[in-house]
């Protein structure tokens, strides 16, 4: 049985997270966010915002890396985290699959063009405990421009897949368009 103090702590935590903007919830480690979807409707705009927030957090994390050689694999790793956070049995299962496939392609691209003179290493966001779930692979300087162009093409393809997947429903189309736009915004990192 829970003690009153434990129950109070749980309500306090809920009240604090409820006051945070939706995009912040996607970036708060350990935050729990539940979306209830009425029967017969596609997904939830609130959950789509959580996914978009997760992708934006991925972009921010990778942009803050001091070394651009790790950016492609950073995007791969962060998109995999976003994909894994989407429940398989939700209306967004397809989004999860697309993001995971994108992650796999970006990771393979980084591995194929690895800078063998440098080690793979975990990245940590400065001032936080947030770090990558696996060591990142650096891309060799001689391949960087080509790899970045190929990564941009992978992100373009992901946007197209998401937009085409949503043609059957207006609700789905609007939500997938937001997610596709968030994915596409990561191309800025690769053009720098």
KOLSEDO-676003 format. One line per 2 residues: number of its first residue (from 0); for each residue x, y, z of N, C-alpha, C, O. Coordinates in Angstrom, 3 decimals. Example, Ala and Ser with C-alpha at 12.3 -4.5 7.8 and 13.67 -1.06 7.14 Angstrom:
0) 13.190/-5.690/7.800/12.300/-4.500/7.800/13.200/-3.300/7.800/14.236/-3.319/8.465  12.850/-2.250/7.080/13.670/-1.060/7.140/12.900/0.030/7.870/13.409/1.138/8.039 $
***
This chain:
0) 0.841/-1.194/0.000/0.000/0.000/0.000/0.880/1.248/0.000/1.893/1.308/0.696  0.483/2.225/-0.777/1.252/3.465/-0.842/0.979/4.325/0.376/-0.144/4.418/0.872 $
2) 2.022/4.931/0.822/1.859/5.880/1.922/1.363/7.210/1.349/1.607/7.506/0.179  0.677/8.006/2.152/0.159/9.293/1.646/1.246/10.162/1.032/0.987/10.883/0.068 $
4) 2.451/10.104/1.570/3.534/10.927/1.055/3.905/10.488/-0.377/4.194/11.332/-1.226  3.897/9.167/-0.644/4.191/8.675/-1.978/3.114/9.109/-2.968/3.425/9.501/-4.093 $
6) 1.863/9.041/-2.557/0.762/9.462/-3.425/0.879/10.944/-3.720/0.695/11.369/-4.861  1.181/11.732/-2.705/1.342/13.165/-2.887/2.481/13.448/-3.865/2.356/14.318/-4.726 $
8) 3.592/12.716/-3.737/4.715/12.910/-4.642/4.318/12.599/-6.075/4.706/13.314/-6.999  3.550/11.538/-6.264/3.100/11.178/-7.611/2.207/12.262/-8.193/2.352/12.614/-9.364 $
10) 1.275/12.805/-7.388/0.413/13.882/-7.871/1.219/15.143/-8.138/0.942/15.856/-9.103  2.206/15.432/-7.306/3.049/16.602/-7.515/3.806/16.462/-8.826/3.873/17.411/-9.608 $
12) 4.386/15.271/-9.077/5.114/15.032/-10.322/4.184/15.180/-11.518/4.570/15.766/-12.529  2.967/14.659/-11.419/1.995/14.776/-12.498/1.646/16.234/-12.743/1.563/16.673/-13.890 $
14) 1.443/16.984/-11.670/1.099/18.398/-11.807/2.237/19.177/-12.457/1.999/20.080/-13.260  3.481/18.826/-12.107/4.621/19.521/-12.688/4.728/19.203/-14.175/4.906/20.109/-14.990 $
16) 4.620/17.911/-14.539/4.743/17.564/-15.952/3.569/18.081/-16.764/3.730/18.404/-17.940  2.401/18.164/-16.164/1.238/18.677/-16.886/1.402/20.146/-17.218/0.820/20.633/-18.187 $
18) 2.198/20.866/-16.413/2.395/22.293/-16.638/3.457/22.565/-17.703/3.561/23.690/-18.192  4.246/21.555/-18.068/5.284/21.742/-19.067/4.683/21.804/-20.464/3.685/21.139/-20.739 $
20) 5.282/22.598/-21.350/4.820/22.578/-22.730/5.036/21.192/-23.323/5.949/20.473/-22.917  4.205/20.823/-24.271/4.239/19.478/-24.847/5.612/19.137/-25.399/6.089/18.017/-25.214 $
22) 6.255/20.081/-26.071/7.550/19.788/-26.651/8.561/19.477/-25.557/9.455/18.658/-25.772  8.451/20.096/-24.406/9.357/19.826/-23.301/9.187/18.409/-22.788/10.165/17.779/-22.387 $
24) 7.971/17.898/-22.793/7.734/16.554/-22.291/8.524/15.530/-23.084/9.003/14.545/-22.522  8.662/15.748/-24.356/9.391/14.801/-25.181/10.877/14.820/-24.846/11.601/13.884/-25.183 $
26) 11.335/15.883/-24.184/12.742/16.034/-23.899/13.084/15.751/-22.445/14.261/15.769/-22.084  12.108/15.495/-21.610/12.348/15.254/-20.205/12.510/13.752/-19.975/11.550/12.994/-20.116 $
28) 13.747/13.314/-19.614/13.940/11.886/-19.384/13.036/11.396/-18.258/12.936/12.036/-17.211  12.390/10.277/-18.471/11.555/9.683/-17.434/10.150/10.242/-17.353/9.351/9.772/-16.543 $
30) 9.821/11.250/-18.184/8.466/11.800/-18.151/7.507/10.813/-18.799/7.832/10.194/-19.812  6.357/10.672/-18.226/5.347/9.774/-18.771/4.230/10.620/-19.352/3.712/11.523/-18.695 $
32) 3.867/10.323/-20.581/2.847/11.092/-21.261/1.857/10.120/-21.868/2.233/9.278/-22.683  0.606/10.227/-21.484/-0.419/9.329/-21.977/-1.400/10.098/-22.842/-1.867/11.173/-22.465 $
34) -1.707/9.546/-23.994/-2.663/10.160/-24.899/-3.819/9.179/-25.074/-3.607/8.013/-25.405  -5.036/9.657/-24.851/-6.219/8.836/-25.031/-6.860/9.249/-26.345/-7.154/10.424/-26.566 $
36) -7.071/8.274/-27.209/-7.627/8.543/-28.529/-9.025/7.964/-28.603/-9.209/6.772/-28.359  -10.023/8.785/-28.937/-11.378/8.257/-29.095/-11.423/7.205/-30.196/-10.706/7.311/-31.192 $
38) -12.253/6.206/-30.019/-12.385/5.121/-30.993/-12.795/5.677/-32.351/-13.619/6.587/-32.444  -12.206/5.116/-33.397/-12.582/5.491/-34.750/-11.873/6.713/-35.285/-12.146/7.131/-36.411 $
40) -10.960/7.308/-34.510/-10.224/8.475/-34.975/-8.755/8.113/-35.097/-8.257/7.249/-34.375  -8.067/8.775/-36.013/-6.653/8.505/-36.175/-5.854/9.253/-35.130/-6.024/10.456/-34.934 $
42) -4.976/8.517/-34.461/-3.964/9.102/-33.601/-4.416/10.261/-32.761/-5.592/10.401/-32.427  -3.479/11.067/-32.436/-3.730/12.235/-31.624/-2.777/13.338/-32.043/-1.573/13.103/-32.146 $
44) -3.290/14.537/-32.288/-2.386/15.642/-32.597/-1.386/15.873/-31.469/-0.259/16.302/-31.713  -1.800/15.588/-30.230/-0.889/15.751/-29.094/0.261/14.759/-29.192/1.408/15.119/-28.928 $
46) -0.027/13.518/-29.568/1.053/12.540/-29.685/1.930/12.866/-30.883/3.145/12.684/-30.818  1.345/13.340/-31.969/2.146/13.767/-33.119/3.115/14.858/-32.684/4.261/14.889/-33.134 $
48) 2.663/15.751/-31.812/3.528/16.812/-31.291/4.658/16.242/-30.442/5.769/16.771/-30.450  4.382/15.170/-29.714/5.426/14.520/-28.918/6.489/13.939/-29.852/7.684/14.072/-29.586 $
50) 6.069/13.301/-30.934/7.010/12.735/-31.905/7.825/13.861/-32.544/9.046/13.756/-32.656  7.158/14.928/-32.959/7.847/16.074/-33.550/8.839/16.661/-32.541/9.958/17.023/-32.905 $
52) 8.430/16.753/-31.283/9.323/17.259/-30.234/10.536/16.366/-30.046/11.642/16.856/-29.816  10.335/15.065/-30.141/11.452/14.130/-30.032/12.439/14.301/-31.167/13.650/14.229/-30.959 $
54) 11.927/14.528/-32.371/12.797/14.739/-33.531/13.527/16.072/-33.397/14.705/16.173/-33.742  12.837/17.089/-32.899/13.481/18.388/-32.668/14.575/18.267/-31.610/15.633/18.884/-31.735 $
56) 14.323/17.477/-30.576/15.332/17.256/-29.531/16.547/16.531/-30.112/17.683/16.804/-29.726  16.299/15.600/-31.046/17.390/14.886/-31.717/18.254/15.871/-32.500/19.483/15.816/-32.450 $
58) 17.595/16.769/-33.221/18.314/17.779/-34.003/19.170/18.644/-33.085/20.337/18.902/-33.380  18.603/19.084/-31.995/19.326/19.936/-31.037/20.522/19.188/-30.457/21.623/19.734/-30.381 $
60) 20.307/17.942/-30.051/21.376/17.133/-29.469/22.538/17.017/-30.451/23.689/17.251/-30.084  22.239/16.658/-31.697/23.280/16.456/-32.702/23.932/17.776/-33.123/25.123/17.807/-33.433 $
62) 23.172/18.844/-33.133/23.734/20.157/-33.469/24.734/20.610/-32.413/25.690/21.324/-32.717  24.510/20.195/-31.185/25.384/20.609/-30.089/26.680/19.805/-30.009/27.551/20.116/-29.196 $
64) 26.817/18.769/-30.847/28.070/18.016/-30.867/29.183/18.934/-31.342/29.016/19.680/-32.307  30.282/18.877/-30.681/31.404/19.723/-31.073/32.081/19.259/-32.345/32.787/20.036/-32.988 $
66) 31.881/18.015/-32.716/32.574/17.428/-33.845/31.568/16.964/-34.900/30.788/16.042/-34.658  31.589/17.599/-36.059/30.622/17.278/-37.110/30.843/15.894/-37.717/29.958/15.393/-38.411 $
68) 31.976/15.266/-37.481/32.238/13.927/-38.019/31.258/12.899/-37.465/31.061/11.844/-38.068  30.646/13.197/-36.330/29.724/12.265/-35.680/28.249/12.557/-35.984/27.376/11.814/-35.535 $
70) 27.961/13.609/-36.726/26.566/14.050/-36.901/25.665/13.045/-37.605/24.534/12.840/-37.165  26.112/12.425/-38.658/25.263/11.488/-39.398/24.874/10.325/-38.478/23.703/9.952/-38.403 $
72) 25.860/9.759/-37.783/25.549/8.644/-36.901/24.769/9.117/-35.674/23.977/8.358/-35.116  24.983/10.351/-35.256/24.185/10.908/-34.154/22.709/10.957/-34.558/21.837/10.557/-33.786 $
74) 22.437/11.446/-35.762/21.049/11.478/-36.242/20.477/10.069/-36.307/19.318/9.848/-35.956  21.291/9.118/-36.757/20.837/7.728/-36.820/20.449/7.233/-35.428/19.376/6.656/-35.248 $
76) 21.305/7.456/-34.464/21.061/6.970/-33.105/19.857/7.660/-32.469/19.028/7.002/-31.840  19.755/8.966/-32.626/18.651/9.727/-32.006/17.312/9.365/-32.660/16.309/9.242/-31.956 $
78) 17.271/9.194/-33.980/16.022/8.800/-34.642/15.596/7.401/-34.203/14.403/7.114/-34.104  16.563/6.538/-33.944/16.237/5.199/-33.429/15.587/5.307/-32.056/14.654/4.564/-31.752 $
80) 16.069/6.218/-31.230/15.484/6.424/-29.898/14.042/6.914/-30.031/13.156/6.432/-29.326  13.805/7.863/-30.925/12.446/8.367/-31.144/11.551/7.226/-31.626/10.429/7.069/-31.144 $
82) 12.045/6.431/-32.575/11.264/5.312/-33.115/10.921/4.306/-32.023/9.797/3.807/-31.973  11.863/4.010/-31.163/11.640/3.035/-30.092/10.641/3.537/-29.052/9.988/2.740/-28.379 $
84) 10.525/4.849/-28.924/9.593/5.423/-27.946/8.143/5.435/-28.437/7.233/5.742/-27.668  7.926/5.106/-29.697/6.570/5.064/-30.253/6.020/3.654/-30.037/6.627/2.682/-30.487 $
86) 4.888/3.531/-29.361/4.311/2.192/-29.144/3.974/1.501/-30.468/3.375/2.104/-31.358  4.365/0.232/-30.583/4.129/-0.533/-31.816/2.652/-0.665/-32.148/2.274/-0.681/-33.320 $
88) 1.819/-0.760/-31.125/0.394/-0.991/-31.355/-0.411/0.298/-31.481/-1.638/0.275/-31.385  0.266/1.413/-31.694/-0.435/2.688/-31.838/-0.653/2.996/-33.320/-0.178/2.279/-34.201 $
90) -1.379/4.078/-33.566/-1.581/4.543/-34.940/-0.277/5.019/-35.566/-0.214/5.237/-36.776  0.754/5.181/-34.761/2.031/5.697/-35.236/3.061/4.590/-35.432/4.249/4.872/-35.590 $
92) 2.618/3.332/-35.423/3.528/2.212/-35.653/4.263/2.338/-36.976/5.445/2.012/-37.079  3.545/2.817/-37.987/4.147/3.006/-39.307/5.243/4.073/-39.258/6.285/3.929/-39.897 $
94) 5.003/5.141/-38.498/6.011/6.196/-38.337/7.248/5.609/-37.666/8.375/5.902/-38.066  7.039/4.792/-36.660/8.147/4.145/-35.971/8.982/3.318/-36.942/10.211/3.388/-36.923 $
96) 8.323/2.543/-37.784/9.027/1.713/-38.767/9.831/2.566/-39.747/10.968/2.229/-40.077  9.245/3.667/-40.209/9.918/4.542/-41.166/11.131/5.206/-40.510/12.202/5.276/-41.112 $
98) 10.966/5.691/-39.280/12.083/6.325/-38.577/13.192/5.318/-38.297/14.372/5.656/-38.394  12.827/4.082/-37.951/13.845/3.053/-37.691/14.591/2.710/-38.976/15.809/2.534/-38.950 $
100) 13.887/2.612/-40.088/14.538/2.329/-41.369/15.499/3.464/-41.744/16.593/3.215/-42.252  15.086/4.699/-41.493/15.942/5.859/-41.757/17.188/5.787/-40.881/18.305/6.009/-41.349 $
102) 16.983/5.477/-39.617/18.095/5.329/-38.680/19.081/4.272/-39.167/20.292/4.492/-39.162  18.558/3.133/-39.585/19.406/2.037/-40.064/20.228/2.463/-41.288/21.412/2.138/-41.389 $
104) 19.596/3.186/-42.210/20.295/3.645/-43.416/21.399/4.637/-43.073/22.502/4.555/-43.613  21.103/5.581/-42.169/22.104/6.578/-41.774/23.268/5.922/-41.038/24.426/6.273/-41.263 $
106) 22.963/4.977/-40.164/24.019/4.279/-39.418/24.914/3.485/-40.371/26.136/3.487/-40.220  24.312/2.809/-41.347/25.089/2.043/-42.325/25.980/2.968/-43.152/27.126/2.631/-43.449 $
108) 25.457/4.121/-43.517/26.227/5.105/-44.273/27.453/5.560/-43.472/28.554/5.647/-44.016  27.265/5.845/-42.196/28.386/6.260/-41.344/29.413/5.128/-41.216/30.617/5.369/-41.295 $
110) 28.937/3.900/-41.020/29.853/2.750/-40.877/30.674/2.536/-42.154/31.872/2.262/-42.094  30.016/2.665/-43.299/30.703/2.441/-44.579/31.758/3.507/-44.866/32.654/3.290/-45.683 $
112) 31.657/4.635/-44.210/32.566/5.760/-44.461/33.304/6.171/-43.193/33.640/7.340/-43.002  33.545/5.209/-42.349/34.154/5.449/-41.039/35.584/5.971/-41.161/36.364/5.538/-42.010 $
114) 35.890/6.907/-40.288/37.259/7.410/-40.132/37.973/6.434/-39.209/37.771/6.455/-37.994  38.809/5.578/-39.791/39.478/4.529/-39.024/40.552/5.066/-38.087/41.024/4.345/-37.208 $
116) 40.937/6.312/-38.265/41.959/6.892/-37.379/41.358/7.421/-36.074/42.085/7.842/-35.173  40.047/7.396/-35.984/39.366/7.916/-34.788/38.511/6.827/-34.171/38.059/5.907/-34.852 $
118) 38.299/6.947/-32.875/37.510/5.927/-32.181/36.023/6.280/-32.200/35.631/7.439/-32.338  35.223/5.241/-32.057/33.787/5.443/-31.854/33.633/5.892/-30.409/34.372/5.436/-29.537 $
120) 32.672/6.787/-30.145/32.485/7.209/-28.756/31.050/7.684/-28.506/30.341/8.124/-29.411  30.665/7.573/-27.250/29.352/8.071/-26.833/29.388/9.591/-26.846/30.432/10.200/-26.619 $
122) 28.259/10.183/-27.109/28.130/11.640/-27.035/27.202/11.953/-25.871/26.230/11.239/-25.628  27.511/13.021/-25.162/26.717/13.463/-24.024/26.355/14.923/-24.236/27.182/15.726/-24.669 $
124) 25.112/15.255/-23.926/24.698/16.656/-24.026/25.288/17.397/-22.838/25.087/17.021/-21.683  26.013/18.447/-23.146/26.686/19.220/-22.102/25.677/19.767/-21.097/24.634/20.306/-21.468 $
126) 26.010/19.617/-19.828/25.160/20.136/-18.761/24.012/19.216/-18.381/23.213/19.556/-17.509  23.914/18.038/-19.031/22.847/17.093/-18.712/23.442/15.694/-18.583/24.630/15.481/-18.825 $
128) 22.606/14.767/-18.206/23.038/13.369/-18.154/22.642/12.619/-19.429/22.924/11.428/-19.558  21.995/13.305/-20.365/21.549/12.658/-21.596/22.747/12.279/-22.458/23.601/13.112/-22.763 $
130) 22.793/11.005/-22.845/23.868/10.558/-23.718/23.335/9.524/-24.704/22.253/8.965/-24.523  24.109/9.286/-25.734/23.700/8.337/-26.755/23.645/6.924/-26.175/24.351/6.598/-25.220 $
132) 22.805/6.108/-26.764/22.617/4.741/-26.288/23.729/3.812/-26.764/23.860/2.689/-26.276  24.518/4.281/-27.709/25.627/3.486/-28.248/26.727/4.441/-28.699/26.478/5.632/-28.886 $
134) 27.946/3.921/-28.876/29.012/4.784/-29.396/28.707/5.196/-30.830/28.157/4.419/-31.610  29.070/6.417/-31.161/28.835/6.947/-32.509/30.062/6.736/-33.386/31.196/6.747/-32.906 $
136) 29.820/6.544/-34.669/30.881/6.310/-35.649/31.215/7.618/-36.349/30.331/8.264/-36.911  32.496/8.019/-36.320/32.890/9.237/-37.039/33.050/8.962/-38.534/33.499/7.885/-38.928 $
138) 32.687/9.925/-39.350/32.841/9.833/-40.806/34.179/10.460/-41.166/34.569/11.484/-40.604  34.882/9.834/-42.113/36.193/10.356/-42.515/36.033/11.713/-43.193/35.058/11.944/-43.909 $
140) 36.987/12.606/-42.966/36.902/13.939/-43.578/36.829/13.894/-45.104/36.148/14.720/-45.712  37.522/12.941/-45.727/37.523/12.870/-47.192/36.156/12.465/-47.753/35.841/12.773/-48.902 $
142) 35.346/11.776/-46.941/34.024/11.323/-47.399/32.890/12.206/-46.891/31.738/12.010/-47.278  33.195/13.169/-46.038/32.158/13.945/-45.343/31.150/14.599/-46.285/29.945/14.480/-46.067 $
144) 31.612/15.279/-47.315/30.685/15.980/-48.219/29.754/14.993/-48.920/28.549/15.234/-49.004  30.290/13.908/-49.412/29.483/12.894/-50.086/28.507/12.220/-49.119/27.343/12.002/-49.454 $
146) 28.983/11.897/-47.932/28.133/11.257/-46.921/26.988/12.188/-46.529/25.840/11.757/-46.423  27.299/13.453/-46.318/26.245/14.406/-45.947/25.196/14.522/-47.043/24.004/14.609/-46.749 $
148) 25.625/14.526/-48.306/24.683/14.589/-49.425/23.815/13.341/-49.465/22.608/13.431/-49.690  24.420/12.178/-49.247/23.652/10.933/-49.234/22.679/10.905/-48.054/21.559/10.409/-48.180 $
150) 23.106/11.437/-46.918/22.227/11.496/-45.740/21.039/12.419/-46.006/19.918/12.125/-45.593  21.283/13.525/-46.688/20.193/14.436/-47.057/19.195/13.712/-47.966/17.984/13.876/-47.818 $
152) 19.704/12.919/-48.897/18.833/12.152/-49.788/18.007/11.127/-49.004/16.840/10.901/-49.325  18.597/10.513/-47.990/17.870/9.569/-47.137/16.747/10.303/-46.403/15.629/9.794/-46.320 $
154) 17.032/11.485/-45.875/16.007/12.262/-45.170/14.909/12.720/-46.131/13.731/12.733/-45.771  15.299/13.099/-47.363/14.299/13.459/-48.391/13.367/12.281/-48.659/12.149/12.442/-48.739 $
156) 13.949/11.111/-48.793/13.167/9.904/-49.048/12.218/9.613/-47.884/11.071/9.218/-48.093  12.697/9.809/-46.679/11.862/9.591/-45.489/10.670/10.537/-45.489/9.546/10.126/-45.200 $
158) 10.913/11.800/-45.813/9.812/12.766/-45.899/8.763/12.300/-46.913/7.563/12.325/-46.638  9.231/11.879/-48.077/8.325/11.427/-49.134/7.506/10.221/-48.690/6.298/10.166/-48.917 $
160) 8.163/9.262/-48.060/7.469/8.058/-47.582/6.390/8.442/-46.573/5.265/7.949/-46.650  6.723/9.309/-45.639/5.739/9.724/-44.630/4.549/10.438/-45.276/3.398/10.182/-44.923 $
162) 4.831/11.318/-46.208/3.746/12.068/-46.851/2.860/11.154/-47.702/1.642/11.334/-47.731  3.443/10.192/-48.381/2.654/9.265/-49.203/1.863/8.287/-48.343/0.785/7.842/-48.738 $
164) 2.393/7.953/-47.173/1.713/7.011/-46.278/0.423/7.587/-45.718/-0.451/6.847/-45.267  0.308/8.888/-45.748/-0.823/9.543/-45.099/-1.878/10.036/-46.069/-2.749/10.808/-45.667 $
166) -1.843/9.635/-47.301/-2.769/10.164/-48.310/-4.222/9.775/-48.082/-5.122/10.428/-48.611  -4.467/8.728/-47.308/-5.830/8.219/-47.166/-6.709/8.999/-46.191/-7.932/8.865/-46.233 $
168) -6.127/9.797/-45.329/-6.903/10.465/-44.284/-6.383/11.878/-44.044/-5.174/12.100/-43.973  -7.305/12.832/-43.920/-6.903/14.215/-43.670/-6.210/14.351/-42.325/-5.188/15.029/-42.225 $
170) -6.751/13.712/-41.281/-6.125/13.782/-39.957/-4.714/13.218/-40.011/-3.764/13.824/-39.516  -4.601/12.059/-40.616/-3.302/11.395/-40.719/-2.346/12.243/-41.557/-1.174/12.387/-41.210 $
172) -2.840/12.793/-42.643/-2.013/13.608/-43.535/-1.422/14.800/-42.794/-0.232/15.085/-42.927  -2.239/15.496/-42.018/-1.752/16.665/-41.273/-0.687/16.286/-40.254/0.328/16.971/-40.123 $
174) -0.921/15.194/-39.532/0.020/14.774/-38.496/1.317/14.244/-39.107/2.402/14.566/-38.624  1.216/13.441/-40.156/2.409/12.920/-40.820/3.195/14.046/-41.487/4.423/13.991/-41.548 $
176) 2.503/15.058/-41.983/3.186/16.205/-42.594/4.039/16.931/-41.560/5.152/17.360/-41.865  3.529/17.072/-40.344/4.309/17.699/-39.266/5.547/16.862/-38.950/6.637/17.403/-38.764 $
178) 5.377/15.559/-38.890/6.495/14.667/-38.590/7.514/14.702/-39.732/8.720/14.746/-39.489  7.029/14.684/-40.973/7.919/14.746/-42.139/8.709/16.054/-42.140/9.903/16.062/-42.442 $
180) 8.052/17.139/-41.808/8.736/18.439/-41.756/9.828/18.433/-40.686/10.913/18.973/-40.902  9.543/17.827/-39.543/10.534/17.746/-38.469/11.747/16.919/-38.920/12.888/17.282/-38.636 $
182) 11.495/15.815/-39.617/12.591/14.994/-40.135/13.421/15.826/-41.110/14.649/15.840/-41.031  12.755/16.513/-42.020/13.440/17.324/-43.019/14.258/18.452/-42.434/15.264/18.853/-43.018 $
184) 13.847/18.971/-41.296/14.584/20.070/-40.664/16.000/19.651/-40.257/16.861/20.507/-40.050  16.243/18.361/-40.142/17.575/17.869/-39.783/18.583/18.024/-40.913/19.787/17.904/-40.686 $
186) 18.113/18.285/-42.117/19.036/18.456/-43.253/19.952/19.654/-43.047/21.058/19.693/-43.588  19.501/20.625/-42.275/20.308/21.800/-41.980/21.635/21.398/-41.325/22.675/21.990/-41.615 $
188) 21.598/20.405/-40.455/22.809/19.944/-39.787/23.831/19.409/-40.761/25.036/19.513/-40.534  23.350/18.842/-41.838/24.241/18.189/-42.790/24.765/19.149/-43.862/25.706/18.830/-44.589 $
190) 24.154/20.306/-43.946/24.609/21.313/-44.922/25.643/22.234/-44.324/26.351/22.927/-45.055  25.742/22.255/-43.018/26.678/23.172/-42.337/28.110/22.742/-42.541/29.027/23.395/-42.041 $
***
